[in-house]
Amino acid sequence: MTVSGADKLSGPSPEVAALVGKEHRLLGRWALSTTGDELGKVDDVEFDPGAGLITALILSGGEVAGVRLIGVGSYAVVVQAE
């Protein structure tokens, strides 16, 4: 990215700044539903490169639609229960 000058640069938003130093890797993490069910480990992720959106989580126990992804923690990813 090229900008016309340093005055065009700004710091990160508070939401982005809160993510610094945290691990956000999906692969290999357990997937848990909001009801506490273990759904399997995340083996792969499908995404739409044009939109930059996750379309599916491929789990050892099946597949979960990307729209169900709520968050990524240090132990597991959390998805909305069906």
PyMOL Python script that loads the backbone (N, CA, C, O; Angstrom):
from pymol import cmd

cmd.read_pdbstr("""\
ATOM      1  N   MET A   1       0.848  -1.158   0.000  1.00  0.00           N
ATOM      2  CA  MET A   1       0.000   0.000   0.000  1.00  0.00           C
ATOM      3  C   MET A   1       0.898   1.226   0.000  1.00  0.00           C
ATOM      4  O   MET A   1       1.929   1.250   0.671  1.00  0.00           O
ATOM      5  N   THR A   2       0.511   2.215  -0.735  1.00  0.00           N
ATOM      6  CA  THR A   2       1.234   3.480  -0.783  1.00  0.00           C
ATOM      7  C   THR A   2       0.279   4.591  -0.383  1.00  0.00           C
ATOM      8  O   THR A   2      -0.854   4.645  -0.862  1.00  0.00           O
ATOM      9  N   VAL A   3       0.736   5.481   0.498  1.00  0.00           N
ATOM     10  CA  VAL A   3      -0.069   6.630   0.905  1.00  0.00           C
ATOM     11  C   VAL A   3       0.688   7.900   0.571  1.00  0.00           C
ATOM     12  O   VAL A   3       1.905   7.882   0.390  1.00  0.00           O
ATOM     13  N   SER A   4      -0.031   8.984   0.491  1.00  0.00           N
ATOM     14  CA  SER A   4       0.588  10.239   0.067  1.00  0.00           C
ATOM     15  C   SER A   4       1.450  10.887   1.139  1.00  0.00           C
ATOM     16  O   SER A   4       2.258  11.761   0.824  1.00  0.00           O
ATOM     17  N   GLY A   5       1.304  10.488   2.385  1.00  0.00           N
ATOM     18  CA  GLY A   5       2.131  11.065   3.436  1.00  0.00           C
ATOM     19  C   GLY A   5       1.840  10.437   4.783  1.00  0.00           C
ATOM     20  O   GLY A   5       0.827   9.761   4.962  1.00  0.00           O
ATOM     21  N   ALA A   6       2.752  10.668   5.743  1.00  0.00           N
ATOM     22  CA  ALA A   6       2.619  10.088   7.079  1.00  0.00           C
ATOM     23  C   ALA A   6       1.358  10.566   7.779  1.00  0.00           C
ATOM     24  O   ALA A   6       0.834   9.871   8.650  1.00  0.00           O
ATOM     25  N   ASP A   7       0.862  11.742   7.413  1.00  0.00           N
ATOM     26  CA  ASP A   7      -0.349  12.262   8.038  1.00  0.00           C
ATOM     27  C   ASP A   7      -1.581  11.410   7.710  1.00  0.00           C
ATOM     28  O   ASP A   7      -2.619  11.548   8.357  1.00  0.00           O
ATOM     29  N   LYS A   8      -1.469  10.542   6.718  1.00  0.00           N
ATOM     30  CA  LYS A   8      -2.583   9.678   6.326  1.00  0.00           C
ATOM     31  C   LYS A   8      -2.630   8.392   7.162  1.00  0.00           C
ATOM     32  O   LYS A   8      -3.617   7.658   7.107  1.00  0.00           O
ATOM     33  N   LEU A   9      -1.584   8.119   7.926  1.00  0.00           N
ATOM     34  CA  LEU A   9      -1.506   6.905   8.727  1.00  0.00           C
ATOM     35  C   LEU A   9      -2.164   7.132  10.079  1.00  0.00           C
ATOM     36  O   LEU A   9      -2.129   8.235  10.624  1.00  0.00           O
ATOM     37  N   SER A  10      -2.756   6.088  10.607  1.00  0.00           N
ATOM     38  CA  SER A  10      -3.353   6.163  11.939  1.00  0.00           C
ATOM     39  C   SER A  10      -3.079   4.849  12.650  1.00  0.00           C
ATOM     40  O   SER A  10      -2.675   3.864  12.032  1.00  0.00           O
ATOM     41  N   GLY A  11      -3.302   4.846  13.940  1.00  0.00           N
ATOM     42  CA  GLY A  11      -3.125   3.627  14.722  1.00  0.00           C
ATOM     43  C   GLY A  11      -4.279   2.673  14.498  1.00  0.00           C
ATOM     44  O   GLY A  11      -5.272   3.028  13.863  1.00  0.00           O
ATOM     45  N   PRO A  12      -4.151   1.454  15.021  1.00  0.00           N
ATOM     46  CA  PRO A  12      -5.220   0.469  14.850  1.00  0.00           C
ATOM     47  C   PRO A  12      -6.445   0.834  15.679  1.00  0.00           C
ATOM     48  O   PRO A  12      -6.352   1.553  16.674  1.00  0.00           O
ATOM     49  N   SER A  13      -7.583   0.327  15.253  1.00  0.00           N
ATOM     50  CA  SER A  13      -8.801   0.511  16.035  1.00  0.00           C
ATOM     51  C   SER A  13      -8.648  -0.262  17.344  1.00  0.00           C
ATOM     52  O   SER A  13      -7.823  -1.172  17.415  1.00  0.00           O
ATOM     53  N   PRO A  14      -9.410   0.069  18.373  1.00  0.00           N
ATOM     54  CA  PRO A  14      -9.321  -0.677  19.641  1.00  0.00           C
ATOM     55  C   PRO A  14      -9.569  -2.172  19.462  1.00  0.00           C
ATOM     56  O   PRO A  14      -8.961  -2.990  20.152  1.00  0.00           O
ATOM     57  N   GLU A  15     -10.463  -2.531  18.536  1.00  0.00           N
ATOM     58  CA  GLU A  15     -10.760  -3.949  18.299  1.00  0.00           C
ATOM     59  C   GLU A  15      -9.548  -4.678  17.748  1.00  0.00           C
ATOM     60  O   GLU A  15      -9.249  -5.795  18.170  1.00  0.00           O
ATOM     61  N   VAL A  16      -8.846  -4.052  16.807  1.00  0.00           N
ATOM     62  CA  VAL A  16      -7.655  -4.668  16.220  1.00  0.00           C
ATOM     63  C   VAL A  16      -6.510  -4.671  17.228  1.00  0.00           C
ATOM     64  O   VAL A  16      -5.790  -5.664  17.330  1.00  0.00           O
ATOM     65  N   ALA A  17      -6.328  -3.597  17.965  1.00  0.00           N
ATOM     66  CA  ALA A  17      -5.259  -3.514  18.962  1.00  0.00           C
ATOM     67  C   ALA A  17      -5.403  -4.613  20.020  1.00  0.00           C
ATOM     68  O   ALA A  17      -4.401  -5.125  20.519  1.00  0.00           O
ATOM     69  N   ALA A  18      -6.642  -4.978  20.362  1.00  0.00           N
ATOM     70  CA  ALA A  18      -6.878  -6.025  21.364  1.00  0.00           C
ATOM     71  C   ALA A  18      -6.418  -7.397  20.886  1.00  0.00           C
ATOM     72  O   ALA A  18      -6.215  -8.297  21.702  1.00  0.00           O
ATOM     73  N   LEU A  19      -6.249  -7.568  19.578  1.00  0.00           N
ATOM     74  CA  LEU A  19      -5.847  -8.867  19.021  1.00  0.00           C
ATOM     75  C   LEU A  19      -4.339  -9.064  18.995  1.00  0.00           C
ATOM     76  O   LEU A  19      -3.869 -10.186  18.802  1.00  0.00           O
ATOM     77  N   VAL A  20      -3.581  -8.006  19.182  1.00  0.00           N
ATOM     78  CA  VAL A  20      -2.118  -8.086  19.094  1.00  0.00           C
ATOM     79  C   VAL A  20      -1.586  -9.043  20.149  1.00  0.00           C
ATOM     80  O   VAL A  20      -1.987  -8.989  21.312  1.00  0.00           O
ATOM     81  N   GLY A  21      -0.683  -9.914  19.734  1.00  0.00           N
ATOM     82  CA  GLY A  21      -0.039 -10.845  20.650  1.00  0.00           C
ATOM     83  C   GLY A  21      -0.842 -12.090  20.957  1.00  0.00           C
ATOM     84  O   GLY A  21      -0.394 -12.931  21.736  1.00  0.00           O
ATOM     85  N   LYS A  22      -2.017 -12.230  20.366  1.00  0.00           N
ATOM     86  CA  LYS A  22      -2.842 -13.415  20.606  1.00  0.00           C
ATOM     87  C   LYS A  22      -2.718 -14.377  19.433  1.00  0.00           C
ATOM     88  O   LYS A  22      -2.502 -13.965  18.293  1.00  0.00           O
ATOM     89  N   GLU A  23      -2.856 -15.634  19.725  1.00  0.00           N
ATOM     90  CA  GLU A  23      -2.793 -16.693  18.716  1.00  0.00           C
ATOM     91  C   GLU A  23      -4.160 -16.853  18.068  1.00  0.00           C
ATOM     92  O   GLU A  23      -5.149 -17.089  18.763  1.00  0.00           O
ATOM     93  N   HIS A  24      -4.228 -16.729  16.756  1.00  0.00           N
ATOM     94  CA  HIS A  24      -5.506 -16.829  16.061  1.00  0.00           C
ATOM     95  C   HIS A  24      -5.508 -17.924  15.008  1.00  0.00           C
ATOM     96  O   HIS A  24      -6.233 -17.841  14.016  1.00  0.00           O
ATOM     97  N   ARG A  25      -4.706 -18.936  15.223  1.00  0.00           N
ATOM     98  CA  ARG A  25      -4.631 -20.068  14.306  1.00  0.00           C
ATOM     99  C   ARG A  25      -5.866 -20.946  14.486  1.00  0.00           C
ATOM    100  O   ARG A  25      -6.250 -21.257  15.613  1.00  0.00           O
ATOM    101  N   LEU A  26      -6.476 -21.337  13.396  1.00  0.00           N
ATOM    102  CA  LEU A  26      -7.666 -22.194  13.443  1.00  0.00           C
ATOM    103  C   LEU A  26      -7.318 -23.674  13.359  1.00  0.00           C
ATOM    104  O   LEU A  26      -7.891 -24.490  14.081  1.00  0.00           O
ATOM    105  N   LEU A  27      -6.380 -24.026  12.479  1.00  0.00           N
ATOM    106  CA  LEU A  27      -6.078 -25.434  12.230  1.00  0.00           C
ATOM    107  C   LEU A  27      -5.569 -26.123  13.490  1.00  0.00           C
ATOM    108  O   LEU A  27      -4.704 -25.610  14.200  1.00  0.00           O
ATOM    109  N   GLY A  28      -6.132 -27.299  13.746  1.00  0.00           N
ATOM    110  CA  GLY A  28      -5.727 -28.090  14.892  1.00  0.00           C
ATOM    111  C   GLY A  28      -6.470 -27.777  16.180  1.00  0.00           C
ATOM    112  O   GLY A  28      -6.339 -28.510  17.160  1.00  0.00           O
ATOM    113  N   ARG A  29      -7.240 -26.712  16.196  1.00  0.00           N
ATOM    114  CA  ARG A  29      -8.007 -26.359  17.396  1.00  0.00           C
ATOM    115  C   ARG A  29      -9.288 -27.196  17.455  1.00  0.00           C
ATOM    116  O   ARG A  29      -9.818 -27.616  16.427  1.00  0.00           O
ATOM    117  N   TRP A  30      -9.769 -27.427  18.670  1.00  0.00           N
ATOM    118  CA  TRP A  30     -11.062 -28.072  18.845  1.00  0.00           C
ATOM    119  C   TRP A  30     -12.144 -27.099  18.441  1.00  0.00           C
ATOM    120  O   TRP A  30     -12.003 -25.893  18.639  1.00  0.00           O
ATOM    121  N   ALA A  31     -13.215 -27.605  17.882  1.00  0.00           N
ATOM    122  CA  ALA A  31     -14.395 -26.804  17.586  1.00  0.00           C
ATOM    123  C   ALA A  31     -15.465 -27.189  18.600  1.00  0.00           C
ATOM    124  O   ALA A  31     -15.835 -28.356  18.727  1.00  0.00           O
ATOM    125  N   LEU A  32     -15.949 -26.190  19.313  1.00  0.00           N
ATOM    126  CA  LEU A  32     -16.982 -26.390  20.314  1.00  0.00           C
ATOM    127  C   LEU A  32     -18.205 -25.580  19.922  1.00  0.00           C
ATOM    128  O   LEU A  32     -18.087 -24.472  19.399  1.00  0.00           O
ATOM    129  N   SER A  33     -19.383 -26.142  20.179  1.00  0.00           N
ATOM    130  CA  SER A  33     -20.611 -25.392  19.923  1.00  0.00           C
ATOM    131  C   SER A  33     -20.919 -24.530  21.141  1.00  0.00           C
ATOM    132  O   SER A  33     -20.341 -24.724  22.209  1.00  0.00           O
ATOM    133  N   THR A  34     -21.827 -23.584  20.976  1.00  0.00           N
ATOM    134  CA  THR A  34     -22.216 -22.731  22.093  1.00  0.00           C
ATOM    135  C   THR A  34     -22.935 -23.506  23.192  1.00  0.00           C
ATOM    136  O   THR A  34     -23.133 -22.983  24.289  1.00  0.00           O
ATOM    137  N   THR A  35     -23.325 -24.741  22.910  1.00  0.00           N
ATOM    138  CA  THR A  35     -23.933 -25.595  23.935  1.00  0.00           C
ATOM    139  C   THR A  35     -22.896 -26.510  24.580  1.00  0.00           C
ATOM    140  O   THR A  35     -23.235 -27.338  25.426  1.00  0.00           O
ATOM    141  N   GLY A  36     -21.623 -26.362  24.179  1.00  0.00           N
ATOM    142  CA  GLY A  36     -20.540 -27.121  24.795  1.00  0.00           C
ATOM    143  C   GLY A  36     -20.204 -28.433  24.125  1.00  0.00           C
ATOM    144  O   GLY A  36     -19.353 -29.169  24.625  1.00  0.00           O
ATOM    145  N   ASP A  37     -20.835 -28.752  23.018  1.00  0.00           N
ATOM    146  CA  ASP A  37     -20.558 -30.003  22.322  1.00  0.00           C
ATOM    147  C   ASP A  37     -19.236 -29.909  21.560  1.00  0.00           C
ATOM    148  O   ASP A  37     -18.972 -28.917  20.880  1.00  0.00           O
ATOM    149  N   GLU A  38     -18.398 -30.960  21.680  1.00  0.00           N
ATOM    150  CA  GLU A  38     -17.172 -31.042  20.882  1.00  0.00           C
ATOM    151  C   GLU A  38     -17.555 -31.537  19.497  1.00  0.00           C
ATOM    152  O   GLU A  38     -18.170 -32.594  19.357  1.00  0.00           O
ATOM    153  N   LEU A  39     -17.194 -30.779  18.479  1.00  0.00           N
ATOM    154  CA  LEU A  39     -17.569 -31.120  17.107  1.00  0.00           C
ATOM    155  C   LEU A  39     -16.421 -31.746  16.326  1.00  0.00           C
ATOM    156  O   LEU A  39     -16.635 -32.249  15.223  1.00  0.00           O
ATOM    157  N   GLY A  40     -15.222 -31.726  16.866  1.00  0.00           N
ATOM    158  CA  GLY A  40     -14.042 -32.255  16.197  1.00  0.00           C
ATOM    159  C   GLY A  40     -12.971 -31.195  16.116  1.00  0.00           C
ATOM    160  O   GLY A  40     -13.173 -30.053  16.529  1.00  0.00           O
ATOM    161  N   LYS A  41     -11.831 -31.582  15.580  1.00  0.00           N
ATOM    162  CA  LYS A  41     -10.729 -30.639  15.386  1.00  0.00           C
ATOM    163  C   LYS A  41     -10.823 -30.025  13.994  1.00  0.00           C
ATOM    164  O   LYS A  41     -11.300 -30.658  13.052  1.00  0.00           O
ATOM    165  N   VAL A  42     -10.364 -28.792  13.881  1.00  0.00           N
ATOM    166  CA  VAL A  42     -10.373 -28.094  12.598  1.00  0.00           C
ATOM    167  C   VAL A  42      -9.225 -28.631  11.749  1.00  0.00           C
ATOM    168  O   VAL A  42      -8.055 -28.456  12.087  1.00  0.00           O
ATOM    169  N   ASP A  43      -9.574 -29.289  10.641  1.00  0.00           N
ATOM    170  CA  ASP A  43      -8.580 -29.839   9.718  1.00  0.00           C
ATOM    171  C   ASP A  43      -8.253 -28.873   8.590  1.00  0.00           C
ATOM    172  O   ASP A  43      -7.130 -28.854   8.085  1.00  0.00           O
ATOM    173  N   ASP A  44      -9.247 -28.064   8.193  1.00  0.00           N
ATOM    174  CA  ASP A  44      -9.047 -27.149   7.066  1.00  0.00           C
ATOM    175  C   ASP A  44     -10.105 -26.056   7.137  1.00  0.00           C
ATOM    176  O   ASP A  44     -11.082 -26.156   7.879  1.00  0.00           O
ATOM    177  N   VAL A  45      -9.886 -25.018   6.352  1.00  0.00           N
ATOM    178  CA  VAL A  45     -10.815 -23.894   6.283  1.00  0.00           C
ATOM    179  C   VAL A  45     -11.056 -23.567   4.819  1.00  0.00           C
ATOM    180  O   VAL A  45     -10.109 -23.464   4.039  1.00  0.00           O
ATOM    181  N   GLU A  46     -12.315 -23.404   4.444  1.00  0.00           N
ATOM    182  CA  GLU A  46     -12.652 -22.947   3.098  1.00  0.00           C
ATOM    183  C   GLU A  46     -13.039 -21.479   3.197  1.00  0.00           C
ATOM    184  O   GLU A  46     -13.728 -21.071   4.132  1.00  0.00           O
ATOM    185  N   PHE A  47     -12.596 -20.697   2.236  1.00  0.00           N
ATOM    186  CA  PHE A  47     -12.957 -19.289   2.266  1.00  0.00           C
ATOM    187  C   PHE A  47     -13.163 -18.750   0.869  1.00  0.00           C
ATOM    188  O   PHE A  47     -12.700 -19.326  -0.115  1.00  0.00           O
ATOM    189  N   ASP A  48     -13.863 -17.641   0.800  1.00  0.00           N
ATOM    190  CA  ASP A  48     -14.116 -16.934  -0.450  1.00  0.00           C
ATOM    191  C   ASP A  48     -13.044 -15.858  -0.555  1.00  0.00           C
ATOM    192  O   ASP A  48     -13.111 -14.852   0.152  1.00  0.00           O
ATOM    193  N   PRO A  49     -12.046 -16.056  -1.436  1.00  0.00           N
ATOM    194  CA  PRO A  49     -10.947 -15.091  -1.507  1.00  0.00           C
ATOM    195  C   PRO A  49     -11.390 -13.708  -1.977  1.00  0.00           C
ATOM    196  O   PRO A  49     -10.766 -12.708  -1.621  1.00  0.00           O
ATOM    197  N   GLY A  50     -12.447 -13.641  -2.763  1.00  0.00           N
ATOM    198  CA  GLY A  50     -12.931 -12.347  -3.228  1.00  0.00           C
ATOM    199  C   GLY A  50     -13.527 -11.522  -2.106  1.00  0.00           C
ATOM    200  O   GLY A  50     -13.304 -10.314  -2.025  1.00  0.00           O
ATOM    201  N   ALA A  51     -14.285 -12.176  -1.242  1.00  0.00           N
ATOM    202  CA  ALA A  51     -14.946 -11.481  -0.134  1.00  0.00           C
ATOM    203  C   ALA A  51     -14.118 -11.527   1.140  1.00  0.00           C
ATOM    204  O   ALA A  51     -14.353 -10.748   2.064  1.00  0.00           O
ATOM    205  N   GLY A  52     -13.134 -12.453   1.195  1.00  0.00           N
ATOM    206  CA  GLY A  52     -12.323 -12.592   2.403  1.00  0.00           C
ATOM    207  C   GLY A  52     -13.084 -13.222   3.553  1.00  0.00           C
ATOM    208  O   GLY A  52     -12.750 -12.998   4.717  1.00  0.00           O
ATOM    209  N   LEU A  53     -14.104 -14.008   3.241  1.00  0.00           N
ATOM    210  CA  LEU A  53     -14.941 -14.618   4.268  1.00  0.00           C
ATOM    211  C   LEU A  53     -14.701 -16.119   4.362  1.00  0.00           C
ATOM    212  O   LEU A  53     -14.480 -16.788   3.352  1.00  0.00           O
ATOM    213  N   ILE A  54     -14.746 -16.637   5.578  1.00  0.00           N
ATOM    214  CA  ILE A  54     -14.680 -18.082   5.791  1.00  0.00           C
ATOM    215  C   ILE A  54     -16.034 -18.654   5.412  1.00  0.00           C
ATOM    216  O   ILE A  54     -17.059 -18.223   5.941  1.00  0.00           O
ATOM    217  N   THR A  55     -16.051 -19.622   4.500  1.00  0.00           N
ATOM    218  CA  THR A  55     -17.310 -20.229   4.072  1.00  0.00           C
ATOM    219  C   THR A  55     -17.599 -21.536   4.806  1.00  0.00           C
ATOM    220  O   THR A  55     -18.759 -21.925   4.945  1.00  0.00           O
ATOM    221  N   ALA A  56     -16.544 -22.222   5.280  1.00  0.00           N
ATOM    222  CA  ALA A  56     -16.753 -23.475   6.002  1.00  0.00           C
ATOM    223  C   ALA A  56     -15.525 -23.838   6.822  1.00  0.00           C
ATOM    224  O   ALA A  56     -14.394 -23.526   6.449  1.00  0.00           O
ATOM    225  N   LEU A  57     -15.767 -24.498   7.936  1.00  0.00           N
ATOM    226  CA  LEU A  57     -14.708 -25.128   8.720  1.00  0.00           C
ATOM    227  C   LEU A  57     -14.820 -26.619   8.452  1.00  0.00           C
ATOM    228  O   LEU A  57     -15.881 -27.212   8.646  1.00  0.00           O
ATOM    229  N   ILE A  58     -13.735 -27.220   8.010  1.00  0.00           N
ATOM    230  CA  ILE A  58     -13.708 -28.658   7.769  1.00  0.00           C
ATOM    231  C   ILE A  58     -13.160 -29.300   9.034  1.00  0.00           C
ATOM    232  O   ILE A  58     -12.001 -29.097   9.395  1.00  0.00           O
ATOM    233  N   LEU A  59     -14.001 -30.072   9.701  1.00  0.00           N
ATOM    234  CA  LEU A  59     -13.651 -30.673  10.984  1.00  0.00           C
ATOM    235  C   LEU A  59     -13.439 -32.167  10.845  1.00  0.00           C
ATOM    236  O   LEU A  59     -13.898 -32.785   9.885  1.00  0.00           O
ATOM    237  N   SER A  60     -12.740 -32.742  11.811  1.00  0.00           N
ATOM    238  CA  SER A  60     -12.567 -34.193  11.820  1.00  0.00           C
ATOM    239  C   SER A  60     -13.918 -34.884  11.971  1.00  0.00           C
ATOM    240  O   SER A  60     -14.050 -36.053  11.609  1.00  0.00           O
ATOM    241  N   GLY A  61     -14.921 -34.191  12.497  1.00  0.00           N
ATOM    242  CA  GLY A  61     -16.249 -34.774  12.685  1.00  0.00           C
ATOM    243  C   GLY A  61     -17.289 -34.280  11.692  1.00  0.00           C
ATOM    244  O   GLY A  61     -18.479 -34.530  11.883  1.00  0.00           O
ATOM    245  N   GLY A  62     -16.876 -33.587  10.641  1.00  0.00           N
ATOM    246  CA  GLY A  62     -17.826 -33.084   9.659  1.00  0.00           C
ATOM    247  C   GLY A  62     -17.475 -31.674   9.222  1.00  0.00           C
ATOM    248  O   GLY A  62     -16.326 -31.247   9.333  1.00  0.00           O
ATOM    249  N   GLU A  63     -18.461 -30.962   8.731  1.00  0.00           N
ATOM    250  CA  GLU A  63     -18.253 -29.611   8.207  1.00  0.00           C
ATOM    251  C   GLU A  63     -19.224 -28.652   8.885  1.00  0.00           C
ATOM    252  O   GLU A  63     -20.368 -29.010   9.165  1.00  0.00           O
ATOM    253  N   VAL A  64     -18.762 -27.438   9.144  1.00  0.00           N
ATOM    254  CA  VAL A  64     -19.589 -26.412   9.767  1.00  0.00           C
ATOM    255  C   VAL A  64     -19.559 -25.177   8.875  1.00  0.00           C
ATOM    256  O   VAL A  64     -18.488 -24.760   8.433  1.00  0.00           O
ATOM    257  N   ALA A  65     -20.707 -24.595   8.612  1.00  0.00           N
ATOM    258  CA  ALA A  65     -20.778 -23.375   7.801  1.00  0.00           C
ATOM    259  C   ALA A  65     -20.020 -22.237   8.481  1.00  0.00           C
ATOM    260  O   ALA A  65     -20.104 -22.060   9.696  1.00  0.00           O
ATOM    261  N   GLY A  66     -19.295 -21.487   7.697  1.00  0.00           N
ATOM    262  CA  GLY A  66     -18.486 -20.392   8.226  1.00  0.00           C
ATOM    263  C   GLY A  66     -19.286 -19.338   8.955  1.00  0.00           C
ATOM    264  O   GLY A  66     -18.765 -18.702   9.872  1.00  0.00           O
ATOM    265  N   VAL A  67     -20.539 -19.131   8.576  1.00  0.00           N
ATOM    266  CA  VAL A  67     -21.370 -18.121   9.236  1.00  0.00           C
ATOM    267  C   VAL A  67     -21.645 -18.471  10.697  1.00  0.00           C
ATOM    268  O   VAL A  67     -22.060 -17.609  11.473  1.00  0.00           O
ATOM    269  N   ARG A  68     -21.419 -19.720  11.073  1.00  0.00           N
ATOM    270  CA  ARG A  68     -21.628 -20.138  12.470  1.00  0.00           C
ATOM    271  C   ARG A  68     -20.426 -19.839  13.366  1.00  0.00           C
ATOM    272  O   ARG A  68     -20.534 -19.942  14.588  1.00  0.00           O
ATOM    273  N   LEU A  69     -19.286 -19.472  12.782  1.00  0.00           N
ATOM    274  CA  LEU A  69     -18.086 -19.185  13.563  1.00  0.00           C
ATOM    275  C   LEU A  69     -18.301 -17.943  14.420  1.00  0.00           C
ATOM    276  O   LEU A  69     -18.654 -16.880  13.911  1.00  0.00           O
ATOM    277  N   ILE A  70     -18.085 -18.089  15.721  1.00  0.00           N
ATOM    278  CA  ILE A  70     -18.260 -16.969  16.650  1.00  0.00           C
ATOM    279  C   ILE A  70     -16.913 -16.401  17.072  1.00  0.00           C
ATOM    280  O   ILE A  70     -16.739 -15.183  17.110  1.00  0.00           O
ATOM    281  N   GLY A  71     -15.958 -17.274  17.389  1.00  0.00           N
ATOM    282  CA  GLY A  71     -14.672 -16.769  17.858  1.00  0.00           C
ATOM    283  C   GLY A  71     -13.617 -17.839  17.915  1.00  0.00           C
ATOM    284  O   GLY A  71     -13.899 -19.031  17.790  1.00  0.00           O
ATOM    285  N   VAL A  72     -12.366 -17.379  18.111  1.00  0.00           N
ATOM    286  CA  VAL A  72     -11.216 -18.262  18.196  1.00  0.00           C
ATOM    287  C   VAL A  72     -10.524 -17.985  19.522  1.00  0.00           C
ATOM    288  O   VAL A  72     -10.112 -16.859  19.798  1.00  0.00           O
ATOM    289  N   GLY A  73     -10.401 -19.022  20.336  1.00  0.00           N
ATOM    290  CA  GLY A  73      -9.724 -18.885  21.617  1.00  0.00           C
ATOM    291  C   GLY A  73      -8.415 -19.630  21.619  1.00  0.00           C
ATOM    292  O   GLY A  73      -8.014 -20.191  20.599  1.00  0.00           O
ATOM    293  N   SER A  74      -7.743 -19.642  22.755  1.00  0.00           N
ATOM    294  CA  SER A  74      -6.449 -20.309  22.844  1.00  0.00           C
ATOM    295  C   SER A  74      -6.587 -21.827  22.793  1.00  0.00           C
ATOM    296  O   SER A  74      -5.627 -22.515  22.445  1.00  0.00           O
ATOM    297  N   TYR A  75      -7.758 -22.363  23.131  1.00  0.00           N
ATOM    298  CA  TYR A  75      -7.972 -23.803  23.123  1.00  0.00           C
ATOM    299  C   TYR A  75      -8.875 -24.256  21.982  1.00  0.00           C
ATOM    300  O   TYR A  75      -8.666 -25.323  21.405  1.00  0.00           O
ATOM    301  N   ALA A  76      -9.870 -23.452  21.658  1.00  0.00           N
ATOM    302  CA  ALA A  76     -10.896 -23.916  20.724  1.00  0.00           C
ATOM    303  C   ALA A  76     -11.468 -22.757  19.908  1.00  0.00           C
ATOM    304  O   ALA A  76     -11.316 -21.582  20.242  1.00  0.00           O
ATOM    305  N   VAL A  77     -12.129 -23.149  18.830  1.00  0.00           N
ATOM    306  CA  VAL A  77     -12.978 -22.214  18.088  1.00  0.00           C
ATOM    307  C   VAL A  77     -14.403 -22.484  18.560  1.00  0.00           C
ATOM    308  O   VAL A  77     -14.754 -23.623  18.871  1.00  0.00           O
ATOM    309  N   VAL A  78     -15.204 -21.459  18.611  1.00  0.00           N
ATOM    310  CA  VAL A  78     -16.584 -21.598  19.074  1.00  0.00           C
ATOM    311  C   VAL A  78     -17.500 -21.290  17.897  1.00  0.00           C
ATOM    312  O   VAL A  78     -17.339 -20.292  17.195  1.00  0.00           O
ATOM    313  N   VAL A  79     -18.469 -22.186  17.708  1.00  0.00           N
ATOM    314  CA  VAL A  79     -19.454 -21.998  16.647  1.00  0.00           C
ATOM    315  C   VAL A  79     -20.856 -22.041  17.250  1.00  0.00           C
ATOM    316  O   VAL A  79     -21.103 -22.698  18.261  1.00  0.00           O
ATOM    317  N   GLN A  80     -21.752 -21.328  16.605  1.00  0.00           N
ATOM    318  CA  GLN A  80     -23.153 -21.310  17.051  1.00  0.00           C
ATOM    319  C   GLN A  80     -23.740 -22.707  16.915  1.00  0.00           C
ATOM    320  O   GLN A  80     -23.585 -23.356  15.881  1.00  0.00           O
ATOM    321  N   ALA A  81     -24.410 -23.164  17.958  1.00  0.00           N
ATOM    322  CA  ALA A  81     -25.070 -24.471  17.915  1.00  0.00           C
ATOM    323  C   ALA A  81     -26.210 -24.420  16.910  1.00  0.00           C
ATOM    324  O   ALA A  81     -26.793 -23.363  16.668  1.00  0.00           O
ATOM    325  N   GLU A  82     -26.524 -25.579  16.325  1.00  0.00           N
ATOM    326  CA  GLU A  82     -27.636 -25.657  15.362  1.00  0.00           C
ATOM    327  C   GLU A  82     -28.953 -25.614  16.087  1.00  0.00           C
ATOM    328  O   GLU A  82     -30.008 -25.667  15.455  1.00  0.00           O
TER     329      GLU A  82
END
""", "prot")
cmd.dss("prot")
cmd.show_as("cartoon", "prot")
cmd.util.cbc("prot")
cmd.orient("prot")
